Amino acid sequence: MQEAMKLFLKQSRLKGNIQALQIEDVWEQIMGKTIAKYTDKIQIVNHTLFITSTVAQLKHELLYQKDKIIERVNESLGEKVINDVVIR
């Protein structure tokens, strides 16, 4: 049953949304309390992680941490899901 669910999710468009929810659950652990507090939205579209924030200083800081974010998120998900990060 578990393998069937994994196969379904792999072929489904729901996988990105489910992974984004998984990331939201551990975002504070991955990036810290301050960044998590000022992050408004997290989405995954076509192996790209979209991070939305209204705080200009945070956006600037996240731009410098793109590689680290990709590494931490992929490690948290247990597979290479994210290839790029876009800060909005």
C-alpha positions in Angstrom: 0.0 0.0 0.0 2.8 2.4 0.9 4.6 1.7 -2.4 1.3 2.3 -4.3 0.9 5.7 -2.6 4.5 6.7 -3.4 4.0 5.7 -7.0 0.7 7.7 -7.2 2.3 10.8 -5.7 5.3 10.5 -8.0 3.0 10.6 -11.0 0.5 13.1 -9.5 0.6 16.9 -9.5 -0.2 16.7 -5.8 3.4 15.7 -4.9 4.7 19.3 -5.0 1.9 20.5 -2.8 2.5 17.7 -0.3 6.2 18.3 -0.2 5.6 22.1 0.3 3.4 21.2 3.3 6.2 18.9 4.6 8.7 21.8 4.2 6.3 24.2 6.0 6.2 21.8 9.0 10.0 21.8 9.4 10.8 25.3 8.0 11.6 26.7 11.4 14.0 23.8 12.1 15.6 24.2 8.7 16.0 28.0 8.7 15.5 29.1 12.2 12.8 31.0 14.1 13.4 34.4 12.8 13.3 33.4 9.1 10.3 31.2 9.7 8.4 34.0 11.4 8.8 36.4 8.5 8.2 33.8 5.7 4.7 34.2 4.3 4.4 31.4 1.8 6.3 28.4 0.5 5.6 26.6 -2.8 7.2 24.1 -5.0 6.7 24.3 -8.7 8.7 22.2 -11.2 11.6 21.5 -8.7 11.8 25.2 -7.8 11.1 26.4 -4.2 9.3 29.7 -4.1 9.7 31.6 -0.8 7.5 34.7 -0.3 8.2 37.4 2.3 7.3 41.1 2.7 10.6 41.8 4.6 13.2 43.3 2.2 16.1 42.4 4.5 15.0 38.8 4.8 14.7 38.5 1.0 18.2 39.9 0.6 19.6 37.4 3.2 17.8 34.5 1.6 19.3 35.3 -1.8 22.7 34.7 -0.4 21.6 31.4 1.2 20.1 29.8 -1.9 22.6 26.9 -2.1 22.2 26.2 1.7 18.4 26.3 1.4 18.4 23.8 -1.5 20.8 21.5 0.4 18.8 21.7 3.7 15.4 21.3 2.1 16.5 18.3 0.0 18.0 16.7 3.0 14.8 17.2 5.0 12.7 15.7 2.2 15.1 12.8 1.9 15.5 13.2 -1.9 16.7 15.8 -4.5 13.5 17.7 -5.1 14.6 21.3 -5.2 17.0 22.6 -8.0 16.4 26.3 -7.6 15.1 28.9 -5.1 13.1 32.0 -6.1 12.6 34.7 -3.5 9.5 36.9 -3.9 
